[in-house]
Amino acid sequence: MTAEDEEFNRIERESRIKQDYVRDIKIPTREQLIAEVAVLTELVRVLSDRVKELEKQEPVAWMDRDGDIYKELPNEYWNPPHTPIYAKREWVGLTVGEIAEIVKTLERGNIFLAIQSLEAKLREKNGL
């Protein structure tokens, strides 16, 4: 077998592998995509609310563009680009039982109610 034949066979094998991979890809339905967009939209809203809440807190320190951290602003005129750093709050997740309750809502086919339940439970547990 010549070098050209070997190269041709190698390319053909790679092509078959790629075709098999593409054939095995599962394309989501329109309904699945709509549901996923709804979940992601809700997540963006929740995270935006969280950012707003963090901005209301007083920073515990500031970091300049060089990565230096200051616990207090050096003086009132100090104005290099700086990023406020906030105290980290410990995240409280859901128990298996709480997750099971929300999954039951999903099994009844109401994804929006499940998302609202999830959001409410996490807000309650994390004091938001």
C-alpha positions as CSV (number, residue, x, y, z in Angstrom):
1,M,0.0,0.0,0.0
2,T,1.4,3.4,-0.9
3,A,1.7,6.4,1.3
4,E,-1.1,8.1,-0.6
5,D,-3.4,5.0,0.0
6,E,-2.6,5.0,3.7
7,E,-3.3,8.8,4.0
8,F,-6.6,8.3,2.1
9,N,-7.7,5.4,4.4
10,R,-6.8,7.5,7.5
11,I,-8.8,10.4,6.3
12,E,-11.7,8.1,5.4
13,R,-11.6,6.6,8.9
14,E,-11.6,10.0,10.6
15,S,-14.5,11.1,8.4
16,R,-16.6,8.0,9.4
17,I,-15.8,8.7,13.1
18,K,-17.0,12.3,12.7
19,Q,-20.1,11.2,10.8
20,D,-21.0,8.7,13.6
21,Y,-20.5,11.4,16.2
22,V,-22.8,13.8,14.3
23,R,-25.4,11.1,13.8
24,D,-25.4,10.3,17.6
25,I,-26.1,14.0,18.6
26,K,-29.6,14.3,19.9
27,I,-31.2,17.6,18.8
28,P,-33.6,19.0,21.5
29,T,-37.2,19.6,20.6
30,R,-38.7,23.1,20.4
31,E,-40.4,22.5,23.7
32,Q,-37.2,21.4,25.4
33,L,-35.4,24.5,24.1
34,I,-38.3,26.8,25.3
35,A,-38.2,25.2,28.7
36,E,-34.4,25.6,28.9
37,V,-34.6,29.3,27.9
38,A,-37.2,29.8,30.6
39,V,-35.0,28.2,33.2
40,L,-32.0,30.3,32.1
41,T,-34.0,33.5,32.0
42,E,-35.1,32.8,35.6
43,L,-31.6,32.1,36.6
44,V,-30.4,35.4,35.1
45,R,-33.2,37.2,37.0
46,V,-32.3,35.6,40.3
47,L,-28.6,36.3,39.9
48,S,-29.3,39.9,38.9
49,D,-31.3,40.3,42.1
50,R,-28.4,38.8,44.1
51,V,-25.9,41.2,42.5
52,K,-28.2,44.1,43.5
53,E,-28.3,42.8,47.1
54,L,-24.6,42.5,47.2
55,E,-24.2,46.1,46.0
56,K,-26.3,47.3,48.9
57,Q,-23.8,45.8,51.4
58,E,-20.8,47.7,52.5
59,P,-17.5,46.3,51.0
60,V,-15.1,44.7,53.4
61,A,-12.1,45.7,51.2
62,W,-11.1,47.0,47.8
63,M,-8.8,45.6,45.1
64,D,-7.0,47.8,42.6
65,R,-6.1,46.7,39.0
66,D,-2.7,45.3,40.2
67,G,-4.5,42.9,42.6
68,D,-3.5,44.8,45.7
69,I,-6.1,44.7,48.4
70,Y,-6.9,47.5,50.8
71,K,-9.1,47.0,53.9
72,E,-9.7,50.7,54.1
73,L,-9.6,53.3,51.3
74,P,-6.2,55.1,51.7
75,N,-7.8,58.5,51.6
76,E,-11.0,60.1,50.3
77,Y,-9.2,61.2,47.0
78,W,-7.9,57.7,46.2
79,N,-9.6,56.9,42.9
80,P,-7.7,54.3,40.8
81,P,-9.9,51.7,39.2
82,H,-10.9,49.5,42.1
83,T,-13.3,46.7,42.8
84,P,-15.2,46.4,46.0
85,I,-14.9,43.0,47.8
86,Y,-17.8,41.8,49.9
87,A,-18.0,39.3,52.7
88,K,-18.8,35.8,51.5
89,R,-22.0,34.4,52.9
90,E,-22.2,30.6,53.3
91,W,-24.6,29.2,50.7
92,V,-27.3,26.9,52.1
93,G,-28.6,24.3,49.7
94,L,-31.6,22.1,49.6
95,T,-32.1,18.8,51.4
96,V,-32.9,15.6,49.5
97,G,-36.5,15.9,50.8
98,E,-36.9,19.5,49.6
99,I,-35.5,18.5,46.1
100,A,-37.9,15.6,46.0
101,E,-40.9,18.0,46.7
102,I,-39.8,20.2,43.8
103,V,-39.3,17.2,41.5
104,K,-42.9,16.1,42.2
105,T,-44.0,19.5,40.8
106,L,-42.0,18.8,37.7
107,E,-43.5,15.4,37.3
108,R,-47.0,17.0,37.2
109,G,-45.7,18.9,34.2
110,N,-45.5,22.4,35.6
111,I,-41.9,23.6,35.1
112,F,-42.7,27.2,36.0
113,L,-44.2,26.2,39.3
114,A,-41.1,24.0,40.0
115,I,-38.8,27.0,39.3
116,Q,-40.8,29.3,41.5
117,S,-40.8,26.7,44.3
118,L,-37.0,26.2,43.9
119,E,-36.4,30.0,44.0
120,A,-38.7,30.5,47.0
121,K,-37.1,27.7,49.0
122,L,-33.5,28.8,48.3
123,R,-34.4,32.4,49.1
124,E,-36.0,31.3,52.4
125,K,-33.0,29.1,53.4
126,N,-30.4,31.8,52.5
127,G,-32.2,34.7,54.1
128,L,-32.8,36.6,50.9
